[in-house]
């Protein structure tokens, strides 16, 4: 591993995740992309290698809505590496209807927040072995104005697709800030990236009706995914950022998040609730 840099990128078969993986590979970084469909993984690897023939990139299969598969993915990575320098959590999901995973967790919460939380926790020993590890989790400016309800994190009572999406994107920033506090002294740096408006299909895969129309119209005015992909790769590799305290960034510039995203008590409470929902803490509360 001497002289090499290793990165894991989730959601790396399309959109922002693929763009970030391609950018890292072009920098000479050894990339492990994560996707849930073998054919799309093969296609994505071919796309990266076509633009960069010397790219060192491979793919691993994992459905990030499954906590068992996340643990299995982490175990396979730990078997391959003794150090991980970069983890980019770019996978996401949107659902018009209240949908649960095989673990009984609401889909948006499971994929957009708990998957990055659990995968990071499982790979933390490798990240701590790197002198300057980076964890970048893709958030969104949709988080502004969102408020967490710890009695109903899964929105079982009155589910709203867009409201839940806003809440899980708030979770991404709270998680990143709390990760920095809990790993202080290890050289690890976590950031939440605001990709801006990008032309990706995340909002079209699990939506219908007004939500699908909203995402279709929204996508038309978006930037090419290469733009946020390049900015996310920069967050993961720029040496000078090791001394920066800002957690929320957009297009290589720090941005002030919603004040709730920086509340330490809320971040700590979310961390503990996430541990419970991932089976890492105390028995699961009845209403979360």
HELIX and SHEET records of a PDB file:
HELIX    1   1 UNK A   15  UNK A   26  1                                  12    
HELIX    2   2 UNK A   38  UNK A   51  1                                  14    
HELIX    3   3 UNK A   67  UNK A   80  1                                  14    
HELIX    4   4 UNK A  107  UNK A  109  1                                   3    
HELIX    5   5 UNK A  110  UNK A  114  3                                   5    
HELIX    6   6 UNK A  115  UNK A  128  1                                  14    
HELIX    7   7 UNK A  141  UNK A  143  5                                   3    
HELIX    8   8 UNK A  161  UNK A  182  1                                  22    
HELIX    9   9 UNK A  202  UNK A  204  5                                   3    
HELIX   10  10 UNK A  209  UNK A  220  1                                  12    
HELIX   11  11 UNK A  225  UNK A  237  1                                  13    
HELIX   12  12 UNK A  239  UNK A  243  5                                   5    
HELIX   13  13 UNK A  259  UNK A  262  5                                   4    
HELIX   14  14 UNK A  264  UNK A  277  1                                  14    
SHEET    1   A 8 UNK A  57  UNK A  61  0                                        
SHEET    2   A 8 UNK A  30  UNK A  35  1                                        
SHEET    3   A 8 UNK A   6  UNK A  10  1                                        
SHEET    4   A 8 UNK A  86  UNK A  89  1                                        
SHEET    5   A 8 UNK A 134  UNK A 139  1                                        
SHEET    6   A 8 UNK A 189  UNK A 194  1                                        
SHEET    7   A 8 UNK A 248  UNK A 250  1                                        
SHEET    8   A 8 UNK A 253  UNK A 254 -1                                        
END                                                                             
